[in-house]
Amino acid sequence: MTAPVSTLPGGTWTIGDRTIARFGYGAMQLAGPGVMGPPADRDCALAVLREAVAQGVTHIDTSAAYGPHVTNALVREALHPYSGDLLIATKVGADRSADGGWPTARRPEDLRRQVHENLRDLAVDSLDLVYLRMGDATGPQPGSLAEAFGAMLDLQQEGLVRRVGLSNVTHDQVADARGLGEVSAVQNLYNLANRWDDALIDELASAGIAYVPFFPLGGFSPLQSDALSRVASRLGTTPMVTALAWLLQRSPNLLLIAGTSKVAHLRENLAAASLVLSDDDVAELDAIGG
């Protein structure tokens, strides 16, 4: 049984015909070290996915590149057949090398192959939301996305992809893509200490487009900040929960995909959905990225 919309963690946002919880779950950490290979504890990984859905999460972020093919297989084993209100987002645009690298793979034939890999791994006929990953491991890079985004729109037209998003992109690339077709979500690096997408977030919010921050805690460990620690202590919670709560209050179009491989940590993260920051708390936290 899924939670009623009124109790979905973090409130809701609508992508296409889906109203989803703003607090979602990112499956990347379920793969082995370096996002390669199987999890250390498969049963625990499956339990985390099932607990996330039991707690009202209706947005799972994954990719065939994670493992590769590891997290998708876990999502399928834990949650298939999928609930009708569960949105599973995946991404294309990079492959994995034997040494754990992320080589670019954005030719139309590469994107088509990766879409079919995700379809197969997840055992679905159509993917809810697929991000086109641009840039590289160092971040967004300038350049045209017209051919790659056009290929994604073709896959959408064929019914293999329902919604198209962008990941690791510049502001200009978002604008270019929106001139070619509909963009349903943007997934970029953003957190309390990394605020270069502030203007983009506000622009997307006005257009009804979701923004999904990855590395919402500055990586896989909490941001190190005296200000963050002070606010967290005052609220009787952890710096990580406080940083996630700040993101939820930053803008209504922010959708969280905080990941973890532990059920207890998942429950701790979800506490951010009910943590309310005062204006003074927000002002103090805002100064971290100032």
N, C-alpha and C positions, 0 to 999 in steps of 0.2 A: 504494500500500500504506500502511495506517495503522499507527501505532505500537502495540505491545501495551499493554494497560492498565497493566501494571507499570511502564512507562517514560513514561507520560503526564506532561508537565511540571507540576510543583507538586503531584503526587498527584492524587487523584480525589474527586469528589462526585457523588452520584446525584440526578437530578431525574426523577421519574417512573420510566420504564423505561430512562433513559439514564444511563450512567456516563461522565462527561466529565472532561477535564483541568481542574484548578483554575486553571491559567494559560491564559486564553483571549485573544481578540483583539477589540478594538473598532474598527469600521470608520469611525467618525465623521470621523477626520482625512483620509480618502481623498477627501472632497469638497473643493471649492475654499475660498478664504478666507471666514470667517464661516459655514462649513458650507453654502455656496451654490455651485452650479455644478460643473463638471467638475474633475477633478484636473489639476494642472499637467503631470503625466506619467502618462498612462493605462497605458502598458506597465509602469511601475514599480508602480503601484497594483495591477495584476493579479498582478505578481510577488510582492508582499508577501503577498497573500492565499494564493497557492499555496505560498509558503515557510512560512507559518504552519502550514498543514495538514501539510506535509512534516515539520515539526518536532514534530508530535504534538498540535497544538492541535485540540481537538474542540468548541470553543464560540466562535461568532462572534456579535458583537453589532452590529446595524445598525438602520436604520429608513427607511421611505419618506420621512420628513421630512428626511433628510440629503441635501441637494442642491438641491431635493428630488428623490427617486427616483434619485440618482446612486450612492450606495453599494450599494443593493440591486442595481442593474444590474451593478455591478462584481462583486459576490459571485456573481451568477448566471453572468456570463461566465467568471469564473475557476474556479468550483467545481462548476457544474451539469454532469451529474447528481451530486447530493450523495451522499457516503458515508453509509451507514446509521448510523454512530456520530457524525456531525456534528450538533450542536444549533445551530440558528440562532435567535437571540433578536431580536425586534424590538419596537417600541413604538408606542403610539397615545395620543392625547389632546391633540395640538397639531398645527397646520398651519404652513405657512411663508408669510409675506407677502413682497411684492416687495422690501421693504427689508431682508429678512433676519430679521424678527421671528418670534416663536413664538406666534401667537395661539391661545388655548385653543379646543379642539374636542372637547368631551367629552359632547355629547348622544348618545343611543343611535344616531341616524342617522349622526352624525359618526364614531363608533367603528366602526360597520359598514362605512362607506365606506373608512376607513383600513385596516381588516383586509383588505378586498378589494384595495386598492392594493398592500399588502405581498404578498398571495398572487400577484397578477399580476406584480409586479416580480421576485419570487424564483422564479416558475414552479413553485409547489407547490400542492397541494390543501388542505393543512392547515399551520398555523404551529406550530412546536415550542413556543415560549414567547413570549408577548406581554405586555409591561409596560403597565399603565395609568399614564400620566404625569399626576401631579397637580401642584399648586402652580404656580409661575411661574418666570421667569428668576432671581428673587431667592432662590428656595428653596421648601421646603414651606410650605403655608399651611393653617390650620385650616379645616375645613368637611366636609360630608358627601360621601362618595364612593359612597353606597348605590346611586343610580341608575346611575352609570357602571359600577361594579363589577358590578351586576346585569346590565347589558347585556353585559359581557364574559363572564359566566357563561352567558348565553344563547348567545353565539357559540361558547363551548366545548361546550355541549350539542348544538349543530348540527354539531359536528365540524370547524369552521373553525379553531379554536384548541385545541391540546392542553393547554397549561398556561398559567395566568394569573399574572402577577407585578404588582408595584407599584413605581412610581418617583417620587422626589421627594415623599415622604410623611412625615407625622408618625407618632410612635409610636401615638397614638390612632387614626389612620386605619388603620394596620396591624391593630390590635386589632379595629376595626370590620369590616374586610374579612374577617378570619379568622372572625368570627361569622356571615358570610354564605356563605362558601364557602372552598375550598382556595386558599391562596396558596403558590406554588411558589418565589418568589424576591422579594427586595426590592433595588432599585437606588437608592442614595442617595449624596450627596456624603460621602466619608470618606477621610481620609488621616492621616498622622502628626500634622499640625497641626490637624486638624478632627475632633474625637473625640466629638462630641455624641451619636453613635449607639452608643456603647460598650454601654450596657445593652440596647439593642435587638438588637445583634449576638449577645450572649450568650443572650438570650431565644429568638431564632430558631434558634441552634445547638442549643439544648435541644429544640426542636420539629422539628428536621431540615429547616429552611428555609434556603435559600441567601441570602447577602447579597453583593451585587455593588457594590463601591465605584466610583463614577465620579469623574473627576479624582483618581486615586490618587496623583498626584504634585503635587497642589495646582494643577493646570491643565496646560497643555502645556509647562511648563518645570519643572525640579526644584525642590523645596522649598529655600528658602534657610535654612540652619541650620548654625551652627558645630558643634553636636553631631552632626548627620547627616554632615557632612564629615569629622569626626574618626573616626567609626566606619567610614565608607567607606574612608578612607585606611588605617586599621588592617587592614581586610580586603582591601586591594588591589583595590578595585572603585570604582564610581561612586556618587554619592549617589542617583541614580535607581534603580539596581539594589538598593541597600541598602534604600531606602524600599519597594520592591516586595516584597523578601524579608521585611521586617517585617510587611507585610500578610498574607503567606502563613502566617507563624508566629502572627499575632494570634489566629486562630480557624480551625478546620477547615472552617467553612462559608463562608469568604470566597473568592469566585471573582474572579480578576482579568481585566479587559478592557483592559489597557494598549494604547493605539493608537499607530500611527506610520505614516508614508507611505514609509519607507525600509527596505529589507531588512536593512542593517547594523544599524540601530537596533532592529529586531525581534529580531535575534539577541542583541544586547546585553541587551535587556529579558528575554529568556528565560533568561539566565544567573541571574536571581533565583530561578528554580525549583530550582536546586541549591546556592544559597548558604545556609549554616546560620549563624544568629546565636547567639552564646553568651548565657547569662543576663545577663552584664554588658552586652553589646551591647544587648539588649532593654531593660534597665533604663535605659540612657542614652538610648535612642531614645524610650522611653515618656515621659520627662520633657519632651520637646518639646511634647507636647500637654497637659501638666499645668497 
